[in-house]
Amino acid sequence: MILIDGKKTADEIKKEIAIEVKQIISTGKRAPHLAAVLVGHDGGSETYVAFKIKDCEEVGFRSTLIRFDDDVTESELIAKVHELNNDDELDGFIVQLPLPKHISEQKVIEAIDARKDVDGFHPENVGRLVLGLPAFLSATPFGIVELLKRYQIPTSGKNCVIVGRSNIVGRPLSILMSQKAVNATVTVAHSQTKNLNQVCAEADILIAALGSPEFIKANMVKEGAVVIDVGTTRVSAPDTKSGWRLKGDVKFDEVAPKCSYITPVPGGVGPMTRVSLLQNTLLAARSNG
Ligand code: NAP
């Protein structure tokens, strides 16, 4: 069994990005610039945004954090999105989700200029992904495919089962995995899938993205399978300083011995998601330069 080290791989990619940033700056151009819009004070969102800012610093990007209180109106937020769309000093930006209930996330996403949509959530980018055209790819699917590529894990003709069909993970990942560059035969499973154990047990590559801690047990995994665990659920852990710990969707201890490759949680898909946002921002900066 080979443990896929997402942290190490993400660090390597960050080094590659930092080299390119230095080259860009040496030609007299400005550094790539990412902005993050954060509404309210949700603990998870605060952490994610802080990581994104820190990642930018690490590779030499400029970053800007724009904060709003919980009671910002939808039109105020969309006005800010329009302002960022027109800011020539900015290559890309994200609006951290979730947003408060009184704001339509879909309306906000659709207000973003697709050329600055480095989260890859805008319908234009999703449509381009479906058509196999150059697009900003949603960060987690992008990171997973990059991880498979960098570990040289064969995907062509492999039976890939993805558990979960969300717009940010399962659905776009299913499209990427079935594209010609990857060539897997993809099954997307969800809460209405019948005989899920059996469906999973037929996978050469099993990707768990359902958000249910330790859901995937050894009897759901084929001997020699590649298992990618996307799940990150905070479970209570009184023995830790924070009082919680991250759990994946895979029961790691019993599944790992059966696998050819497996990602851990934490340290698997998470760091690759973070680095994918940097890759998208670099892509945006290149097309602006
Ligand atoms: P989501 O929007 O809640 O979607 C979950 C999907 O799993 C849905 O399609 C749902 O089916 C399916 N599902 C739920 N329970 C199921 C069951 N018992 N059997 C089969 N399918 C089931 O979640 P998400 O945003 O995709 O996130 C999934 C997990 O990945 C979460 O733990 C999240 O925190 C984590 N995540 C991690 C990263 C990272 O960077 N590591 C990034 C994004 C998300 P229905 O469609 O039928 O409801």
Boltz pocket constraint, residues with backbone or C-beta under 6 A from the ligand:
constraints:
  - pocket:
      binder: B
      contacts: [[A, 140], [A, 163], [A, 164], [A, 165], [A, 166], [A, 167], [A, 168], [A, 169], [A, 170], [A, 189], [A, 190], [A, 191], [A, 192], [A, 193], [A, 196], [A, 208], [A, 209], [A, 210], [A, 211], [A, 212], [A, 229], [A, 230], [A, 231], [A, 232], [A, 233], [A, 247], [A, 269], [A, 270], [A, 271], [A, 273], [A, 274]]
      max_distance: 6.0
